[in-house]
Amino acid sequence: MDTEWGDRLIASVEHATGRALPQAQQHRLLQIPASWPNALRQALSGILPGQFSVTGTLDERLLLAERAPGLNGWTIADLAGRPHSARAWPAWTAGRIMVDQPEEWLSGGAVTADGVGRLARPRVLLVSLYHPEWFPLPRFPLAISDLARAARRTLLGQISLTDMQLGVSFDDLLREIATTEPDIVGVSATFGQHDLLTALLDHLYERPLPPLVLAGGSLTARNEALLLNAYPKLLVAHGAGETTVADSLSFYHGDLPLQDIPGLGHAEAPRGGGMRIRTRLRTAKVPNAQLVDFLPELDLLDRTLDSRGVAQLEASRGCTSACSFCPRSHKGAWAAGSAQKLAIVLPELTRSFDRHPETSRTLYLVDEEFFGRGDDAVARALELAGLLHDAGFSWESSCRVDQVIRPEADRPWHLSRARMWRQLNQLGLRRMLFGVESGVDSVLTRFNKDTTGDQNALAIRTLTALGVPTRFTYITFDQQMTLDELRATHAFQGRTDLLLAPQPHLSIEEIVDGVRDPQWVASHSTGRPFHAGISYMLVSMECLIGAAYTRKAQALGLTGAVDPSMGRVEARFADQRIGACSRHAQMWVDRTFALDYTLKSLEKIVDGPARTVLHNARVAIRAAAYSVFTGMLTLIDTASAGPELLDAALRDLMDEELGMLQGAIGELIGLTLPVLSATNAAVLHGEHQRWLATRQWQLINAADACGT
């Protein structure tokens, strides 16, 4: 714990009790991190003499406590040590919370009975859903943690968080709801969790007094109409949820009408003439640029790290592009966070990692586009990277290829960007994800990527020559593609002139010029095929609800039923042979997904030789997938014998390749287990054995929704 924070906490409690706190009680309180307000509240319940509240955000935690008999009034303490006058007090506190000495951090004061009620209610439970069989290791639940910060900033009610990734079963969740009886339940649901979401909604609305239920997340945004038809009392957040959830607390107290809550989809049922009419209404969203910040509370970070999970943050929100396959309207236009804002949570992040010394000190910035397009993009990126580096963290994020190569930009621009990438390497960049998605111009046009195959090739060469650690995503199959495009895709993934050897001894100018010179490229190539750098191979297009690509597929008569579990529309391929290959490729992906995801997750939290061997195992999986891809193209050429024979041949191909992959993976995991910690080795061994024991090819609809 921060020593100054602990001193202020003890002084505040003693101010409320009017006595010196015994050493045993001091020790107990000082063991509770500042990021655990609910644990602090529980510990204080046996110490403070009357009613009290622990409220406010991590950097503005507030303790209000009724003082002991004879002392009169309330203790009002800003545990961050700032004067109360520096706080932006919510409007509802006027006349309800009175501070005697606003220029001090610790003061006497008064809280009205109505103020006490508002500090205590509503009881809010924020829930993150999870299928452990698809994603074996957890990610810090950024969505509900962001919402907790927004809710706590209002000082209304008490906020609790539950994440099913952290060993909480669905039955455990239902028992928690029965015990705590929350007034508001906020649920975050992403792809593959529709079954959990509807089961939870069924349970909540069957309760004698159902809570106010607010649902959000990528899946919910896709399924808004379906959900509101099935659950007319449900509130659906269709934009950034911070303002929506905060204003829902005001709605609970009658301070705000429902129609004034921004970013909300809901159903109304007005009555007239004896007829009940249900309509769907949507309120305007709050633009990302108008959010106060998008930082998380850290209640669940230690538990995530305990479970060998990874720490996630956002340094920006939204995207600068509009890819046709990506219905991102709920994420909004790109807006920058700042180093100053990010610095708010870094001290407590550092303390959490100090408590987990075996975990790699790496932060994952899950931005869709880390840089943005402003004139200050380079300066902002370097400032953020410097902040993280100075705090002792490595970091990863995602961005577009046009942050490396822009055909319309001049040589000075490219020199500036190359120089920036080299500096980011020196400032702790551990890896950057690029959504290449294709190397075929006609496919890139269909995807509305605003890039070309040549641009992608130059970017890959530039990054690897600069020594930038990279990951690339690539959509191998899409429903509208031709056989020529599929062959061109195979050729691009197999190119050996893209992944170049790092050239730290060369100048920026030599690299920027060299990647455009075929002879220079040939002399500096690693000889490794591009597919070795593709994070997940054999990926097929998902026709997501509301996407421009999906609308085009519908116009071509390629779409079918809605699949609410994945927020998508079922779609067939214009070329049935490609469709057969895509279907079997997905079986291959799903057969290897959990093992690959486990390798990736462990790679994120370890350093040194173990990380290298884990990465090599992932590369082996990619190489096997490319062999499957190669075999598929050969089989397509002989597909005139009929679809049934093609299906059988594809199964035989995958069986043969899987057998060889199992041998290669077994050797690599044998090298990895001895250099992992006992707990990490047990996780990997267990998942490897489960993978070996699987005997069937089947679809599980798993996907890595955030690309991390």
N, C-alpha and C positions, 0 to 999 in steps of 0.2 A: 504494500500500500504506500502511496505518496505520504511522506512523513507530515508535511504541512496539512494535507487533507485530514489525516488521522488526528492531528492536534486540534484542528477546528471541530471535528466531530466530537471529541471528548469534551472540549470546552462548551459546546452547544448542549450536550446532555447534562453536564453539570450546571449549566445555566437554568435548565428546565427543572432539575431535581433539587437544586439548592444545596447540594452536598458533593463532596469529593467522590469520584467513582472508584470503587475497589479495583485493585490491580487485576483480579481475575476477569471482571467485566470489561475493563479496558482492553485486556489481551484478546478477549473474544471479539470485541468490536473491531479491533485493529487487524484481525485476520480476514475481514470481509473486504474484498476489492471494491473500489468506488463504483465499478461498473455493475454491481449486483444490488440494485436498490431494494428488490423484494426480499433478499436475504437479510439486508440491513433492517428493513421494517420488521421482519420476524424476530430478529435479535433484540430490537428495541422494545418490543411488546412486553418483555418481562422486566424492563428497566425504567421506562418513562412512566410518570405518575398518572397520566390521563390520556385524553385523546391526542392523536398526533398523525402526521402525514409525512411520508418521504416522497417527494414529487420533483418535477423538473427533469431536464436532460442531463446527460453525463457531465457536461461542462458547466451546468447551472443547477446542480442538485440543490434542492431546498428542503430543509427540515422545519416543520411547524409543529410545535409541541405545547400542549397545555401544561402550565407550570404547576409545581407542587402546591398543595393548600398553604395559604399564608403568603405566597409569593405574588399571586395575582397575575392575570393576563397570560400571554403566550410567549414562548421563545420562537423567534423567527430567524433562521440562520441560513445564509448562503454558504454552502460547504465548499464552494470554489474560492471563497474569500473575496468576492467582489462586493462592493457596496450595493445595498438594495436599490438605490436610485439608478444604478446602471442597468438594471433588469428591465426588459420590455414587458411589463406586467400585462396580462390579458385583460380585456375590458371588463370581464365579469368580476374581477377582484375589487374593483372600485366600490368602496362602501362595505365590503365584506372582509377584506384583509387590510388592517391598518398597522403600519410599521412606525414605531416611536422614533427610531433613529435611522432614517433612510440612508444616511451617509456612511453607515457602518455595515459590516457583513453580519454581525451578531447583534440582535436588538430584541427588546421587548415589543409587545404589540397586542393586538386584539384580532380575533376571528369570530365573526357572527355565527349563529347557529346554521344559517343558510350556507355560509362559507364552508363550515365544517362538513355539511352534507355534500357540497360540490367537490371538496377534496377527496371524499370517500367514494362517490359514485359518479359515473357508472363504473362497474367492474368490467374491464375489457380483457378478453382473451384473444390473442392473435395466434393463429395456427398455421403452421407450414406442413403440408402433406408430403407423403414419401412412399415409394415402393422400393424397399431394400433389395429385392431380387434383381432389379434393373440397374441400380446405382449403388454398388456395395459400400462405398465410403462417402462421407457427408461433405457438404459445402456449408460454410457459415450462412445462415438463412438471412440474406441481405434484405429481402422483400419485407418480411415482418419486422425486422430490426429497424429499417427506415421508418416504418409506420409507427413503431413504438416511440421513436424520437419525436415525430410530429405530434402524436397524442400527448406525450408528457410535456411538450412545450406549452400546452394549453393549461396545465396545472389542474385539469379536471380529472377526477376519478383515479383509479389504480389500474395499471397496465401489466398484464402477465403475458409471457410468450411460451409457446409449446411447439417443439419441432420434432416431427416423427422420425427424422434422421437419427436422433440421439437416443435410440432405444425405447421410444414411446410407441406402443402398439395402438391400433385403432381402439381396442377395448380400454386401454389406459386413458386415451383421450376422452372417451365417453364417461369414464369414472371421474375424471377431473372436472368435466362439465357438471356432472351431478353433484359433486362436492362443493365447487366454488360458485355455482349458479350465476354465471356471468350475465350482465345486462346487454352487452354487445359482444358478438363473436365476429372477428375478421379472419377470413380464410384466404390463403394464397395457394392457387392451384396452377400447375403448369402441365405440359403435355404428358399424357399417359396417366393422369390422376382423376379423370372424370368419374370413375367408379367410386373412389374415396370421397370425392366432393359430394356426389349425390347421396351416398350413404350417410354422410355427416348432415347434410341438409334435411334428409328424411328424419333423422333422429331429432334434430333441433326443432323442427316444426311439429313434431309429435309431442313435444313437452307441453305440460299444462299451461305454462307461461313462456312461450318461445321468446328468446332474446331477439334483439335487432341483429340481423345478419348481413354482413358486408363481405362480398366476394370479389377478389381481384386476381391478377396474374395473367400470363400470356394465354393460357387455355380459356380462362373465363371471358376474356375480351373476345375471343373467337366465337364462343358459345353463348353470348349474351342473350340473344333472342330465344334460344332453346331453353335456357335456364329460367328466364322470366316467365315464359309460358308455363313451365312446370311448377315454379315457385313464385307466385305473384307478390309475396311479401318480401322477397329478396331484393337487396340493393347491390348493384353491380358497378364496381369502379372501372371505367373504361379509359382512364388516363393515369397519370402519376397519382398514386393514392394518398400522398401525404396530406394534402389539403382536404381531400375527401374524408379521410378518417378523422382528422381533427375537427372538421365541421360537423361530423356525425355526433360527436360528443356534445357540441352545442345544441344540436337538434334534440338530443336526449333530454336536455334541460329546458326545452321550449324556447331557447334563445334565437332559433333559426328555423324557418320553414323548410320542408324537404326540398322544395323546388329551388331553393337558394344554395344547396350544397353543390359545389362544382364537381364536374367529372363523374357524374352519377347516372346510371341507367336504372330505371325502376318502372313498375307497372301501376297504373291508376285504374280505378273501377268506379267512375261516377255513375250515379243512378238518374234515370229520367224516363218518364213514361212507362215505368214498369220493366224496362229493359236494362240488363246489366252489361255495360260495355267496358272492355278492357283495352287500354292502349298502352303502348310502350313510349316512355318519355326519356329524353336525354338532356342533361344540363351541360353547359359549356365546360370544357376542360380548362384546367390551369396550365398555361404554357410552362415548359421546363424552366425557361429563363426567369420566371416569376417566383420560383420556389426559393425559400429562405436558404436551404441547403438540402443535399440528399445524402446525409451522413447517417450511420446506424447507431443505435444503442448497442452495447456490447454484452448484454446479459448472458448470451449463449455462446460467446466466443470460447471461453475456457472449456466448456463441455464439448464444443466442436473439435478443439485441438486434442482433448482427451480421447476422442473417438477417431483420431488420425485424420481429421478433416482439414480443410484449408480455409484461410482467412480471405474474405472477399470484400472489396470496397468499390466505390465508383468515384472517378475523378471527372466525369462528364456524364451527361445523359442525353439519349436520343441519337439520331444519325444524320449525316449530311447528305445521304443518298436515298433513292427510292427504288431498290431492286424489285423486279416484278414479282418475285416469289415471296416477298417479305411484307406482310400486312402490318406495318409497324405504326399505324396511326395512334395506337394507345401509348406508344413510347414518346411520340412527339418529335419536334425538330431539335437539332443538337443545341445543347447549352453547356457552357463550361463551368466546372467547379474550379476552385482556386487552391493554391498551396496553403494559403492562410486558413481556409476552411478545413482542409485535410489535416492540418496540424492539430486541430482540436482533439482528434481521437488518437493520435500517434502515441502520446505518453501511456495511455492505458493499453493500447495494442502492445507496446513494448513490454509492459509488465506481464501481460498474458503470455507472451512468448518467453519471457524470463522464467515463467513457471513451467514451461515445456521445452527444456533445452535440447531435446532430441529432435525437435521439429525444425525444419529449415525455416529461416527467418525470411520468408517470401510472402509478399502480398499480391493478390490477384485482383487487378483493376478490371472489372467486367464491363468496361465501356464498350459500346458498339463501335465507337470511333474515338480514339484517345486524343487526337490532335485538333480536329475541327478545321475550319477553313479561314479563320481570322488572320489578320496580319501579325497577331501576336502568338501564332501557333507554336513556333519554334521556341520563343522565349518562355512561354507557359510550360511547354513540355520539359524543358531543361530545369526550370524552377521546381516543378513537381518531382522530377527525378532526383534533383539535388536534395530536396527535403527528405525523401525516402532513404536515399543513400546515407545522409548524415545521421538519420535515426537508426542506421544499421540494418536496413532491409534491402533485399533484392525484390524485384517486382516484375510482373508480366501484365500484358494488356493486349488489345486488338485495335487494328486500324485498317484503312483502305490502302490499296496499292498506289493510289495517286498521292500518297504521302511520301513516295519514293521516286516515282517517275510520272511526269506529266508531259505528254507530247507537245502541248502548246507552250510549255515553259522553256526559258532560255538556259544556257549553260551556267550562268551565275546561280540561278535558282537551284539547279541540280547539285552544284558544288556546295551550296549552303545546306541542302538537305542531307547530302552524304556526310558532311562535317557534323551535322546534328546527330545522325545515327551513330557515328563513331563516339561522340561524346556520351550519348545515352548508354552505350556499352560500358563506358568507364564509370557511369553513375548507377550501376546495379541492374541494368536491364537483363533479365534472365531469359526472356523469350517474348516474341511478339507474334500474334496470330494475324494472318492475312486471309481474307475471304477471296481467293483467286476465282474459285467456282468453275472456271473453264479456261482453256487456252485456244478455243475455237471461236473465231470472230462472230459467226452467225449465231452461235449459242449465247455468247456474251451480249449480243444485241437483243436476243429474245429475253434474256435475264435483266435487261436494262442496267447493266453493270457500269456503263460509261467508261469501260476500259476495252483494250484490244489484246489479242494474243501476244503481239510483239511487245506491248507495254508490260504485260505480265512477265514475259521472259526477261526483259531488261531489269525489272524490279527484283526478280528472284536472283539474277546474277549480281546485281549491285549489293543487295543485302548480304548474300553469302560471301562475296569478296571482301566486304567490310567486316565480316565476322559476326554479323548480327544473328543471334539465335532465333530461329524462325519456326513457326508452324503454319501450314497452309490447309485451307479447306477447299474441297473440290466436289462438285455435283457431277457424278459420272453419267447418270441416266436421267433423262427428262422425257416426259410423255410426248412431246412434240418433235423430238429429234429424229433425224434421218440416219440411215446406216452409214453414210459417208461421214456424218458428224461424229458418230460413235467411234468409227475407225480413227478419225482425227484426234478425238479425245484420248484414245489408247496411245496414239503416237506421242502426244504431248506429255502424258504421264510417264512415258518411257524415255523421254529425252535425257541425254547425259551431258548436255551443254548448258545446263541451267544451274546446278548446284556446284559452285566454284569453291576452291580452297580459300580460306581466309588469307588476306594479304596485309597484315598489320604493318609491314615494313614499307609499303608503298604509300605514296601521297594520295590525297583525295582526288587530285586532278588525274593521276595515272589510272585510278580505278574508274572514275566517271567516263573517261575516254576509252579505257580498255574493254569495258563490258560491251561496247559497240563494235569492237574489232574481232571478227571471227578467229583470226590467228591467235590473238591474245587470249580469247576465251578457251580455245583448244589447249593452249599450253598451261592454263590454270584450272582446268576442270578436275573435279575429283573422280570423274568416271561413274559416279553414283547416279542412278536414274531419279528423275524428279519424284516418282511416287514414294521414295524413301522419306520425303519431307511432308507428305500429305497426312494430316492427322488421322482421318478416318477414310479408308478406301471403300470404293463400290457404293457410295451413297447415291440414293435415288431422290428425285424431286418430290417434295411433299406439297400437294396442292392445298395450301392452307385457306381456310375460309376468309374471304374478303380480299385475297391477293389478286393483283392484276394478271399474273400468270394463270391463276385458276379461272378467272373470267374468260381469258382467251381459250383455255382448254374447254370450258363450257360451250363457247361459241363454235368450237370444232366438233362438238358432240362426243367429247372424250370423258366426261365426268359422270359419276353415278351418285350413290347415296352419301349422305353426310356421316362422317365418323367422329362423334363428339369426343371420344377419348383422346384423340390427337388434334382436335380442332381443325380437321381437314375434310376434304371431299375426296371420296374414292375416285380414281381415274385410271383409265386404260391407256395403253400406248398406241399411237398411230400405227406403228410397226409392231405387230404382235410378236415377232422374233425378239425384238429389243425388250418388249414387255416380259417375255419369258425369262430373259437373262436378268432383268431388273428384279423380278420376283425371287429368283434363286440367289441373286447377289444379296438381297435383303436377308434371306435365310442365313447366308454365310455371315453377314454382319451381326445378326442377332445371336448366332451360335458363339461368336467370339467376343461379343460386346462386353459382357460383364468382366471377363478376364482382361481385355484391353483397357477397360475403364479402371479396373483395379491397378493395373500397371501404371496408367497415367496418374492416378490419384497418389500412389506411393511415390512416383517420380517427382511430384509436386512438393512433397514434404521431407525428402531426403536430399543430401548433398554427397559429393565425392564419387568414388568408384561405384557404389551401389546405384546411384542415379544413372550412370553410364550403362550399366548392364540392363537396368530396367528399360531404358530407352532402346537398347539394341533388341530387346525382346519385342517391343512395339514395332520396330522396323522389320523384324522377321514376319510379323503378322501382315504388315503392308505388302511385303514382297510376295507372300503366299496369295494375297488377294489379287495382286497384279497377274500372277500366274493363272489364277481362275479367270480373270478378265481376258487374258490372251487365249485361253482355251475356249471361252465363250464365242469369241469372234470366229475361231476355226469352226465351231459347231454351227454357227449361224450360216456359214457358207454351205453346209450340208443339210440345212433344215427343210429342204424340199420333201424329205421323206414323211413329214407330218409333225404336228405339234406334240403328240404324245411321245414320239421317239426323241424329239428335242428335249423334252422334260426329263426323260430317263437318262439321256446322255449328259445333261447338266448335273444331275444327281451323282452320276458315276464320276464326273470330273471333280466335283466338290469332295466326294469321299476320298478320292486319291490324293488331292492336295491337302486335305485335312490330316491324313495320315502322316504325310511328310512334315507338316507344320507341327504336329504334336511331338515328333521327335526333336525338331529344332528348338521348340519352346522348352521342352524338358531339360535339354542341356543348358540353356540360358538361365532357367530358374534354378537349376542346380548350382550355378555359379553365384546367383543372387542371394539365395537364402542365408548362406553363412555370413554375409556382410550386412545383413539387415538386423535391426533390433528384434528381440524375441517376439514382441507383439506384432510388428510389421511382417515378420517372417510367417507368423501364424496366419495372418490375413491372406497373404499371397499363396501360401501352401493350400489353405482351405479352398480358395477360389480356383486354383489350378486343378485340384482334385475334383471339384464339382464340374469343371469344364471337361476333364477327361471322362467323367462318368456319363456325360450327356450323350445320348445315342440317336436323337432324332433331329431332323431339320424342321424347324418351325419358326413362325413369326411371333415376336413378342411386342412389337411396336415400340421398342426403346429408341430413344434419341437423346443426344446431348444438347439440350435446349439452349444453353447459353454459350456453348463452344469453349468452356473453360477447361 
